[in-house]
């Protein structure tokens, strides 16, 4: 896989000077849990990035529940972690993949080429009895030169063109579980249902026991989608859609975008319809 690496790869390279490991463990139910777990133990040399403090901006009227962070602040933290354009970065969470994938997407959005997600995350690492540490690493500050790649970010207006049937050359994927997609249940957002025109590809179906399924199985998941078309993925707030983004890229889809505001942004506009 191009964007996903296994624990054996990381173990082999863990002590290399130009490698940085990023711990992205997080719990939506307990926002302090990930940081507490990191302080107790983490993969040796890993620095911690928090989903809500580092990888998201403050919630406002539009933009969803996890809007784009302040890029200057994110870049400053990357520099304090010793990350520049020559650094290979491996991000992990506890095996959910969504939090590490959020970091992966943001770094890709900033134009960084050498960033990966650890397959199986911290759980597989510790299940294999690979080394951990509670030491907090300190790195020499670097200069991170960002070249924003806006081609992987979809704006609400682009999504609306698909929902209204005006763009026939794009596919919109709702990555949430089926019961939220069809509107049977909505535990978080104030409205139920999905964006009109979206098909449902639940993100968790691309994983098996905390690891990404092989590429041939991912290709089967997306076999009903024309790989020549633009594909836009969304979820509730732009986090769990990114494992689908990753799986699509690994499956050979070239033109993939994330609607970062996702359903929580869509419903913030009163005139946007819902199915």
C-alpha positions as CSV (number, residue, x, y, z in Angstrom):
1,X,0.0,0.0,0.0
2,X,1.2,3.5,-0.8
3,X,-0.4,5.5,2.0
4,X,-0.8,2.8,4.7
5,X,2.2,1.1,6.4
6,X,2.3,-1.9,8.7
7,X,3.9,-2.2,12.1
8,X,6.9,-4.1,10.8
9,X,7.8,-1.2,8.6
10,X,7.6,1.2,11.5
11,X,9.6,-1.0,13.8
12,X,12.3,-1.2,11.2
13,X,12.5,2.6,10.8
14,X,11.4,3.8,14.3
15,X,14.8,5.3,15.3
16,X,15.6,7.0,12.0
17,X,16.4,10.7,12.3
18,X,14.1,11.8,9.4
19,X,11.1,9.9,10.7
20,X,8.5,11.4,12.9
21,X,5.7,9.4,14.6
22,X,2.4,11.2,15.4
23,X,0.1,9.8,18.1
24,X,-3.5,10.8,17.2
25,X,-5.5,8.7,19.7
26,X,-8.7,10.3,20.6
27,X,-12.2,9.6,22.0
28,X,-15.2,11.6,20.9
29,X,-16.9,10.5,24.1
30,X,-14.0,11.6,26.3
31,X,-11.8,14.3,24.6
32,X,-9.1,14.0,27.3
33,X,-8.7,10.2,26.9
34,X,-6.2,10.2,24.0
35,X,-3.8,12.7,25.6
36,X,-4.0,10.8,28.9
37,X,-3.2,7.5,27.1
38,X,-0.3,9.2,25.3
39,X,1.2,10.4,28.6
40,X,1.0,6.9,30.0
41,X,2.7,5.2,27.0
42,X,3.1,5.7,23.3
43,X,5.3,4.5,20.5
44,X,8.9,5.6,21.1
45,X,9.5,9.1,19.8
46,X,5.9,9.9,19.0
47,X,4.5,13.4,19.5
48,X,0.8,14.0,20.2
49,X,-1.7,15.8,18.0
50,X,-5.2,16.4,19.4
51,X,-8.2,16.0,17.1
52,X,-10.0,19.0,18.5
53,X,-7.1,21.2,19.7
54,X,-4.7,20.7,16.8
55,X,-6.5,19.1,13.9
56,X,-9.7,21.2,14.0
57,X,-10.7,24.8,14.3
58,X,-13.3,26.4,16.6
59,X,-16.9,25.6,15.8
60,X,-18.8,28.5,14.2
61,X,-22.0,28.9,12.3
62,X,-20.8,27.0,9.2
63,X,-17.9,24.6,8.7
64,X,-19.2,21.7,10.7
65,X,-18.3,20.1,14.0
66,X,-14.6,19.7,13.1
67,X,-13.8,22.6,10.8
68,X,-10.4,23.2,9.2
69,X,-7.8,24.3,11.8
70,X,-5.8,27.5,11.7
71,X,-3.1,26.4,9.2
72,X,-0.5,28.7,10.7
73,X,-1.0,27.2,14.1
74,X,-0.9,23.7,12.7
75,X,2.3,24.4,10.8
76,X,3.9,25.9,13.9
77,X,3.3,22.7,15.8
78,X,4.6,20.6,12.9
79,X,7.8,22.7,13.0
80,X,8.1,22.2,16.8
81,X,7.8,18.5,16.2
82,X,10.8,18.7,13.8
83,X,8.8,18.0,10.7
84,X,9.8,19.5,7.3
85,X,9.4,18.5,3.7
86,X,12.2,15.9,4.0
87,X,10.5,14.2,7.0
88,X,8.7,10.9,6.6
89,X,5.7,11.0,9.0
90,X,3.7,8.0,10.3
91,X,0.4,8.8,12.1
92,X,-1.5,6.3,14.3
93,X,-4.5,6.1,16.5
94,X,-5.9,3.1,18.5
95,X,-6.9,1.2,15.3
96,X,-10.0,3.2,14.4
97,X,-7.9,4.8,11.6
98,X,-10.1,7.8,11.4
99,X,-8.1,10.1,13.7
100,X,-4.8,9.2,12.2
101,X,-6.3,9.6,8.7
102,X,-7.5,13.1,9.7
103,X,-3.8,14.0,10.4
104,X,-2.8,12.3,7.1
105,X,-5.3,14.3,5.1
106,X,-4.3,17.6,6.7
107,X,-0.6,17.0,6.0
108,X,-1.5,16.0,2.4
109,X,-3.6,19.1,2.1
110,X,-0.5,21.1,3.2
111,X,1.4,19.5,0.3
112,X,3.5,17.0,2.3
113,X,4.4,14.0,0.3
114,X,5.8,11.6,2.9
115,X,3.0,10.9,5.3
116,X,1.4,7.5,6.1
117,X,-1.2,5.9,8.4
118,X,-0.1,3.0,10.6
119,X,-2.3,0.0,9.8
120,X,-3.8,-1.4,13.0
121,X,-2.6,1.5,15.1
122,X,-1.4,1.4,18.6
123,X,-3.5,-1.7,19.4
124,X,-1.6,-3.9,16.9
125,X,1.7,-2.4,17.9
126,X,1.2,-3.3,21.6
127,X,-0.4,-6.7,20.8
128,X,2.9,-7.5,19.1
129,X,4.8,-6.4,22.2
130,X,6.7,-3.8,20.3
131,X,8.4,-1.1,22.4
132,X,6.6,1.8,24.0
133,X,7.7,4.7,26.1
134,X,6.4,7.4,28.4
135,X,9.2,9.9,27.6
136,X,8.1,13.1,25.9
137,X,10.4,13.7,23.0
138,X,11.9,17.1,22.1
139,X,13.0,17.9,18.6
140,X,15.0,20.8,17.0
141,X,12.6,23.2,15.4
142,X,12.4,23.1,11.6
143,X,10.8,25.2,8.8
144,X,7.8,23.6,7.2
145,X,7.0,25.0,3.7
146,X,3.4,24.5,3.0
147,X,2.0,24.2,-0.6
148,X,-1.7,23.9,-0.1
149,X,-3.3,21.3,-2.4
150,X,-6.9,22.6,-2.7
151,X,-7.7,19.8,-5.2
152,X,-8.5,17.4,-2.3
153,X,-10.9,19.7,-0.5
154,X,-14.6,20.0,-1.7
155,X,-16.6,23.1,-0.8
156,X,-20.3,23.0,0.0
157,X,-21.2,24.6,-3.4
158,X,-19.5,21.7,-5.2
159,X,-21.5,19.2,-3.2
160,X,-24.7,21.1,-3.9
161,X,-24.1,20.8,-7.6
162,X,-24.1,17.0,-7.2
163,X,-27.1,17.0,-4.9
164,X,-29.1,19.0,-7.5
165,X,-28.1,16.7,-10.3
166,X,-26.1,19.5,-12.1
167,X,-22.8,17.6,-12.0
168,X,-23.2,14.1,-13.5
169,X,-19.4,13.5,-13.6
170,X,-19.0,13.2,-9.8
171,X,-20.1,10.7,-7.1
172,X,-21.0,11.7,-3.6
173,X,-20.3,9.1,-0.8
174,X,-21.9,9.3,2.6
175,X,-19.4,7.4,4.9
176,X,-21.6,7.1,7.9
177,X,-23.3,3.9,9.0
178,X,-26.5,3.0,7.2
179,X,-28.9,3.8,10.0
180,X,-27.7,7.4,10.0
181,X,-27.6,7.6,6.2
182,X,-31.2,6.6,5.9
183,X,-32.3,8.7,8.9
184,X,-33.4,5.9,11.2
185,X,-31.1,7.3,13.9
186,X,-29.0,10.4,14.4
187,X,-27.2,10.6,17.7
188,X,-25.2,13.8,17.1
189,X,-26.6,16.2,14.5
190,X,-29.9,18.1,14.9
191,X,-31.3,16.8,11.6
192,X,-31.6,13.2,10.2
193,X,-30.9,11.8,6.7
194,X,-28.3,12.4,4.1
195,X,-27.4,14.8,1.3
196,X,-29.6,14.2,-1.8
197,X,-27.8,12.1,-4.4
198,X,-25.3,10.6,-2.0
199,X,-24.6,6.8,-2.0
200,X,-23.8,5.0,1.2
201,X,-20.4,3.3,1.8
202,X,-19.9,3.0,5.6
203,X,-16.3,3.7,6.4
204,X,-16.0,0.9,8.9
205,X,-16.7,-1.7,6.1
206,X,-13.2,-0.9,4.8
207,X,-11.7,-2.2,8.0
208,X,-11.4,-5.6,9.6
209,X,-10.4,-5.8,13.3
210,X,-8.8,-2.4,13.2
211,X,-6.8,-2.8,10.0
212,X,-7.6,-1.7,6.5
213,X,-8.8,-4.6,4.3
214,X,-6.5,-5.6,1.4
215,X,-6.7,-3.5,-1.8
216,X,-8.6,-6.2,-3.8
217,X,-11.4,-6.1,-1.2
218,X,-11.4,-2.3,-1.2
219,X,-11.8,-2.4,-5.0
220,X,-14.8,-4.7,-4.6
221,X,-16.4,-2.2,-2.2
222,X,-16.1,0.6,-4.8
223,X,-16.7,-1.6,-7.9
224,X,-20.0,0.2,-8.7
225,X,-18.2,3.6,-9.0
226,X,-16.6,4.8,-12.2
227,X,-12.9,5.4,-11.3
228,X,-12.7,8.1,-13.9
229,X,-15.3,10.3,-12.1
230,X,-14.6,12.7,-9.3
231,X,-15.5,11.3,-5.9
232,X,-16.4,13.4,-2.9
233,X,-16.6,11.7,0.5
234,X,-18.3,13.1,3.6
235,X,-19.4,11.9,7.0
236,X,-20.8,13.8,10.0
237,X,-17.9,16.1,10.6
238,X,-15.1,15.3,8.2
239,X,-13.2,12.7,10.3
240,X,-14.6,9.2,9.6
241,X,-14.9,9.9,5.9
242,X,-11.2,9.9,5.5
243,X,-10.6,6.2,5.9
244,X,-12.9,6.0,2.8
245,X,-10.8,8.7,1.1
246,X,-7.7,6.6,1.9
247,X,-9.2,3.4,0.7
248,X,-10.3,5.0,-2.6
249,X,-6.8,6.4,-3.2
250,X,-5.3,2.9,-2.5
251,X,-7.9,1.4,-4.9
252,X,-6.6,3.6,-7.8
253,X,-9.1,6.5,-7.7
254,X,-7.3,9.6,-8.7
255,X,-9.8,12.5,-8.2
256,X,-10.9,12.2,-4.6
257,X,-12.0,15.1,-2.4
258,X,-13.2,15.5,1.2
259,X,-16.2,17.6,2.1
260,X,-14.6,18.5,5.3
261,X,-17.6,20.2,6.8
262,X,-19.7,17.2,5.9
263,X,-23.3,16.7,7.0
264,X,-22.9,19.0,10.1
265,X,-21.9,21.8,7.7
266,X,-24.6,20.9,5.1
267,X,-27.4,21.2,7.6
268,X,-26.2,24.6,8.8
269,X,-27.6,26.1,5.6
270,X,-31.4,26.3,6.0
271,X,-32.1,26.0,2.2
272,X,-30.1,22.8,1.8
273,X,-32.4,19.8,1.3
274,X,-32.1,16.4,3.0
275,X,-33.2,13.0,2.0
